[in-house]
């Protein structure tokens, strides 16, 4: 389950990265927030393991 979650997180990160490249000014803050939220969730799961 953890591996699948990481794959989903990486896929979402790639999609968000594409949006960031297409619309840097509009999605810059959203991209940054997504990265921070993803990193926080990953750390939380790593601590539980």
Secondary structure, DSSP 8 states (H G I E B T S, - for coil): -HHHHHHHHHHHHHHHHHHHHH-HHHHHHHHHHHHHHHHHHHHHHHHH-
